[in-house]
Amino acid sequence: MASTLTEKMYYKIGEVAEVAGVKTSVLRFWESEFSFLKPAKSGSGQRLYSKNEVDLVLQVKHLLYEEKFTIEGVKKRITTKGKLIKTDDDLDSLTATEYSNILKTVRSELKILRDLL
């Protein structure tokens, strides 16, 4: 991490890029790929990231660069509400709907594997 953020309500894209150690173009690309990354925009169109969104950017970077996830893998690992699904221990804290969605995904992937055999 290049630097740390001071405590404030919103952070500009340049600040977030510096802290995450990526270019602003990478952040804009991630916004187009991940539905959970939708920073607010000021009247002049400047992207304004909340602290929660900065944390999500750091999680995405970690998953992509350190754990070598694909874009699709990150989409499956982080819910549309921006919650990271880490391990089996975290499954206990999921809502019934989130748990059901995970099971549906597993079922469809198993059907694909079965059809390949």
C-alpha positions as CSV (number, residue, x, y, z in Angstrom):
1,M,0.0,0.0,0.0
2,A,1.5,3.3,-1.1
3,S,-0.1,5.4,1.7
4,T,-3.0,5.4,4.1
5,L,-6.2,7.3,3.8
6,T,-7.2,10.0,6.2
7,E,-10.6,9.7,7.8
8,K,-13.2,11.4,5.7
9,M,-16.5,10.6,4.1
10,Y,-15.4,10.3,0.4
11,Y,-12.2,9.8,-1.4
12,K,-11.3,10.8,-5.0
13,I,-10.3,8.2,-7.5
14,G,-6.7,9.4,-7.5
15,E,-6.4,8.9,-3.7
16,V,-8.0,5.4,-3.9
17,A,-5.7,4.5,-6.8
18,E,-2.6,5.6,-4.9
19,V,-3.6,3.6,-1.8
20,A,-4.5,0.5,-3.8
21,G,-1.3,0.8,-5.9
22,V,-3.2,0.6,-9.2
23,K,-3.9,3.1,-12.0
24,T,-7.1,5.1,-12.1
25,S,-7.9,3.3,-15.4
26,V,-7.8,0.0,-13.5
27,L,-10.4,1.3,-11.0
28,R,-12.7,2.5,-13.8
29,F,-12.4,-0.9,-15.5
30,W,-13.2,-2.7,-12.2
31,E,-16.3,-0.4,-11.9
32,S,-17.5,-1.7,-15.2
33,E,-16.9,-5.3,-14.2
34,F,-18.1,-5.4,-10.6
35,S,-21.6,-4.3,-9.8
36,F,-20.7,-3.7,-6.1
37,L,-18.2,-1.0,-7.1
38,K,-20.4,2.0,-7.8
39,P,-18.8,5.2,-6.4
40,A,-21.0,8.3,-6.1
41,K,-20.3,11.2,-8.5
42,S,-20.0,14.8,-7.6
43,G,-21.8,17.5,-9.6
44,S,-18.7,17.8,-11.8
45,G,-18.6,14.0,-12.4
46,Q,-15.7,13.3,-10.1
47,R,-15.9,9.7,-8.6
48,L,-16.3,9.7,-4.8
49,Y,-15.5,6.4,-3.1
50,S,-16.8,5.7,0.4
51,K,-14.6,4.0,3.0
52,N,-16.5,0.8,2.3
53,E,-15.8,1.0,-1.4
54,V,-12.1,1.6,-0.7
55,D,-12.1,-1.6,1.3
56,L,-13.8,-3.4,-1.6
57,V,-11.2,-2.1,-4.0
58,L,-8.4,-3.5,-1.7
59,Q,-10.2,-6.8,-1.5
60,V,-10.6,-7.0,-5.3
61,K,-6.9,-6.2,-5.7
62,H,-5.9,-8.9,-3.2
63,L,-8.1,-11.5,-4.8
64,L,-6.9,-10.7,-8.4
65,Y,-3.2,-10.0,-7.7
66,E,-2.3,-12.1,-4.7
67,E,-4.7,-15.0,-4.8
68,K,-4.8,-15.1,-8.6
69,F,-8.5,-15.1,-9.0
70,T,-10.1,-14.4,-12.4
71,I,-12.6,-11.6,-12.8
72,E,-15.4,-14.2,-12.7
73,G,-13.9,-15.7,-9.6
74,V,-14.0,-12.4,-7.8
75,K,-17.6,-11.9,-8.9
76,K,-18.5,-15.2,-7.3
77,R,-16.4,-14.5,-4.2
78,I,-17.8,-11.1,-3.4
79,T,-21.6,-10.8,-3.3
80,T,-23.5,-8.1,-5.2
81,K,-24.0,-6.4,-1.8
82,G,-20.2,-6.2,-1.5
83,K,-19.7,-8.9,1.1
84,L,-16.6,-11.0,0.8
85,I,-17.3,-14.8,1.2
86,K,-14.1,-16.0,2.7
87,T,-14.3,-19.5,4.1
88,D,-16.8,-22.1,5.2
89,D,-16.9,-20.4,8.6
90,D,-18.4,-17.4,6.9
91,L,-21.3,-19.4,5.5
92,D,-22.9,-19.4,8.9
93,S,-23.4,-15.6,8.7
94,L,-25.1,-15.6,5.3
95,T,-28.8,-14.9,4.8
96,A,-31.0,-17.7,3.5
97,T,-31.2,-16.0,0.1
98,E,-27.4,-15.7,-0.1
99,Y,-27.0,-19.3,0.9
100,S,-29.6,-20.4,-1.6
101,N,-27.8,-18.4,-4.4
102,I,-24.5,-20.1,-3.5
103,L,-26.2,-23.5,-3.6
104,K,-27.8,-22.7,-7.0
105,T,-24.4,-21.8,-8.4
106,V,-22.8,-25.0,-7.1
107,R,-25.6,-27.0,-8.6
108,S,-25.3,-25.4,-12.0
109,E,-21.5,-25.9,-12.0
110,L,-22.0,-29.6,-11.1
111,K,-24.4,-30.0,-13.9
112,I,-21.9,-28.6,-16.3
113,L,-19.2,-31.0,-15.0
114,R,-21.6,-33.9,-15.3
115,D,-22.4,-33.0,-18.9
116,L,-18.7,-32.9,-19.7
117,L,-18.3,-36.5,-18.5
